[in-house]
């Protein structure tokens, strides 16, 4: 399963360039250029690339609120080079700081370094625990035997309970491509997860896809 990066940037040209570059490096990306949408998109991110000045708002003032939605590594992009500005961003909860203009290769290295910090993550849902780095799953502290695809599919759903994923989104995120001859493969894997973990509720949304009940 590919990490999802959220780009919060009001320079649309830069945001598009970043998205195209990072997608070419194998990341799944979402971009946000409306302050009102940050909370919604933040829930799905594994790492956030955050513009320090976002349509006139100093985003470090909003950072504690967003981190309360989901604690993820935040990499701040800014034209401010003063050391006190960097300290303010780090004190607000950011994990890293890079000044504009910047090298895309340096940005990529910083993203990789920050994503490594996710290796100790534990994702929980009811009596389910997932350890992505070890690819281990427990239900009521008992190991679950899952295939690689089943684990990736379950992990995607667990990261955002209540979110509806279309079958095409699931194919793209889990299998890693935009098109597949039939979306029945998603239905088959969902059925297997339901059999293996009857204590969770993966709900079918008719004509759309699936969601893990929140």
C-alpha positions as CSV (number, residue, x, y, z in Angstrom):
1,X,0.0,0.0,0.0
2,X,1.4,3.4,-1.0
3,X,1.7,6.2,1.5
4,X,-0.7,9.0,1.0
5,X,0.7,12.5,1.0
6,X,-1.4,15.6,1.4
7,X,-0.1,18.8,-0.2
8,X,-1.6,22.0,1.4
9,X,-0.3,24.8,-0.9
10,X,-1.9,27.9,-2.3
11,X,0.4,28.2,-5.2
12,X,-1.5,26.0,-7.7
13,X,1.4,25.6,-10.1
14,X,3.7,24.5,-7.3
15,X,1.0,22.2,-5.9
16,X,0.5,20.5,-9.3
17,X,4.2,20.2,-9.9
18,X,4.7,18.6,-6.5
19,X,1.8,16.2,-7.1
20,X,3.1,15.1,-10.5
21,X,6.6,14.6,-9.2
22,X,5.6,12.7,-6.0
23,X,3.1,10.5,-7.9
24,X,6.0,9.7,-10.3
25,X,7.9,8.5,-7.3
26,X,5.2,6.0,-6.3
27,X,3.2,8.1,-3.8
28,X,-0.5,8.6,-3.6
29,X,-1.2,12.3,-3.4
30,X,-4.0,14.7,-2.6
31,X,-3.9,18.4,-2.9
32,X,-5.8,21.0,-1.0
33,X,-6.1,24.7,-1.8
34,X,-9.1,25.5,0.4
35,X,-8.7,26.0,4.1
36,X,-12.1,24.6,4.8
37,X,-11.2,21.2,3.2
38,X,-8.0,20.6,5.2
39,X,-9.7,18.8,8.1
40,X,-11.5,16.4,5.7
41,X,-8.4,15.5,3.7
42,X,-6.1,15.4,6.7
43,X,-7.8,12.2,7.9
44,X,-6.5,10.2,4.9
45,X,-2.9,11.4,4.9
46,X,0.2,9.6,6.1
47,X,2.3,12.8,5.7
48,X,1.4,16.4,5.1
49,X,3.4,18.9,3.1
50,X,2.2,22.2,4.5
51,X,2.7,25.7,3.1
52,X,3.5,28.1,6.0
53,X,1.4,30.9,4.5
54,X,-1.8,29.6,3.1
55,X,-4.0,32.3,1.6
56,X,-2.8,34.7,4.3
57,X,-3.3,32.3,7.2
58,X,-0.2,31.3,9.2
59,X,-0.8,27.5,9.2
60,X,1.3,26.9,12.4
61,X,-1.6,28.5,14.3
62,X,-3.9,25.8,12.9
63,X,-1.5,23.0,13.2
64,X,-2.5,21.8,16.7
65,X,-6.1,21.6,15.6
66,X,-5.2,19.6,12.5
67,X,-2.9,17.2,14.4
68,X,-5.8,16.5,16.7
69,X,-7.7,15.2,13.7
70,X,-4.8,12.8,13.0
71,X,-1.2,12.8,14.2
72,X,0.9,12.6,11.1
73,X,4.4,13.8,10.2
74,X,4.2,17.4,8.9
75,X,6.8,19.0,6.6
76,X,6.5,22.7,6.4
77,X,7.3,24.6,3.2
78,X,8.1,28.3,3.7
79,X,10.0,31.2,2.3
80,X,10.8,32.3,5.9
81,X,14.4,31.5,6.7
82,X,14.8,33.0,10.2
83,X,15.7,30.4,12.8
84,X,13.0,31.7,15.2
85,X,10.4,30.9,12.5
86,X,11.7,27.4,12.2
87,X,11.5,26.9,15.9
88,X,7.9,28.2,16.0
89,X,6.9,25.6,13.3
90,X,8.6,22.8,15.1
91,X,7.1,23.8,18.5
92,X,3.7,23.8,16.9
93,X,4.1,20.1,16.0
94,X,5.8,20.0,12.6
95,X,8.4,17.2,12.2
96,X,10.4,19.0,9.5
97,X,11.0,22.3,7.8
98,X,12.2,23.1,4.3
99,X,12.7,26.6,2.8
100,X,11.7,27.8,-0.7
101,X,13.2,27.5,-3.2
102,X,14.1,23.8,-2.5
103,X,15.4,20.8,-4.3
104,X,12.8,18.1,-5.2
105,X,15.4,15.5,-4.4
106,X,16.0,16.9,-0.9
107,X,12.2,17.1,-0.4
108,X,11.9,13.5,-1.4
109,X,14.7,12.5,1.0
110,X,13.0,14.3,3.8
111,X,9.7,12.6,3.0
112,X,11.3,9.2,3.1
113,X,13.0,10.0,6.4
114,X,9.7,11.2,8.0
115,X,7.8,8.2,6.7
116,X,10.3,5.9,8.3
117,X,9.0,7.3,11.6
118,X,5.7,5.6,10.8
119,X,7.3,2.2,11.2
120,X,6.4,2.1,14.9
121,X,2.7,2.9,14.1
122,X,-0.1,0.8,15.4
123,X,-3.5,1.3,13.8
124,X,-6.5,0.2,15.9
125,X,-10.1,-0.4,15.2
126,X,-12.3,-1.9,18.0
127,X,-10.5,-5.2,18.9
128,X,-8.3,-5.1,15.7
129,X,-4.7,-3.9,15.8
130,X,-2.5,-3.5,12.7
131,X,1.3,-3.1,12.7
132,X,2.1,-1.9,9.2
133,X,5.9,-2.1,9.5
134,X,5.7,-5.7,10.6
135,X,2.6,-6.4,8.5
136,X,1.1,-8.0,11.6
137,X,-2.6,-8.1,12.4
138,X,-4.2,-9.0,15.7
139,X,-7.8,-9.6,16.7
140,X,-8.4,-9.7,20.4
141,X,-4.6,-10.1,20.7
142,X,-4.7,-13.3,18.5
143,X,-2.8,-13.3,15.2
144,X,-4.7,-13.1,12.0
145,X,-3.5,-14.9,8.9
146,X,-3.9,-12.5,6.0
147,X,-2.6,-12.4,2.5
148,X,-0.5,-9.3,1.5
149,X,-3.5,-7.9,-0.5
150,X,-5.9,-8.6,2.4
151,X,-3.6,-6.8,4.8
152,X,-3.2,-3.8,2.5
153,X,-7.0,-3.6,1.8
154,X,-7.8,-3.8,5.5
155,X,-5.2,-1.2,6.5
156,X,-6.6,1.3,4.0
157,X,-10.1,0.9,5.4
158,X,-8.8,1.1,9.0
159,X,-7.0,4.3,8.4
160,X,-10.2,6.1,7.6
161,X,-13.3,4.4,9.2
162,X,-16.5,5.8,7.7
163,X,-15.0,6.9,4.5
164,X,-16.5,5.4,1.4
165,X,-14.0,4.0,-1.1
166,X,-15.1,3.3,-4.7
167,X,-13.9,0.0,-6.2
168,X,-11.7,1.9,-8.6
169,X,-10.1,3.8,-5.7
170,X,-9.4,0.5,-3.9
171,X,-7.9,-1.1,-7.0
172,X,-5.6,1.9,-7.5
173,X,-4.5,2.2,-3.8
174,X,-4.2,-1.5,-3.0
175,X,-3.4,-3.1,-6.3
176,X,-1.5,-0.1,-7.7
177,X,-3.1,0.6,-11.0
178,X,-6.0,2.6,-12.4
179,X,-7.7,-0.1,-14.4
180,X,-8.4,-3.7,-13.9
181,X,-10.5,-6.0,-16.2
182,X,-13.1,-6.5,-13.4
183,X,-13.8,-4.9,-10.0
184,X,-15.0,-8.3,-8.8
185,X,-11.6,-8.9,-7.4
186,X,-12.3,-6.2,-4.8
187,X,-15.6,-7.9,-3.9
188,X,-13.8,-11.2,-3.5
189,X,-11.2,-9.8,-1.1
190,X,-13.8,-8.0,1.0
191,X,-15.7,-11.2,1.3
192,X,-12.6,-13.0,2.5
193,X,-12.0,-10.2,5.1
194,X,-15.5,-10.5,6.4
195,X,-15.1,-14.3,6.8
196,X,-11.7,-14.0,8.6
197,X,-12.7,-11.1,10.9
198,X,-16.5,-11.4,11.6
199,X,-16.2,-8.8,14.4
200,X,-15.7,-5.9,12.0
201,X,-18.3,-4.4,9.7
202,X,-17.3,-3.6,6.2
203,X,-20.4,-2.1,4.7
204,X,-21.4,-2.2,1.0
205,X,-22.5,1.1,-0.4
206,X,-24.7,0.2,-3.3
207,X,-23.4,1.4,-6.6
208,X,-20.3,3.0,-5.1
209,X,-18.0,0.7,-3.0
210,X,-17.2,-0.1,0.6
211,X,-16.6,1.5,3.9
212,X,-15.5,0.3,7.4
213,X,-18.2,1.4,9.8
214,X,-16.9,4.0,12.2
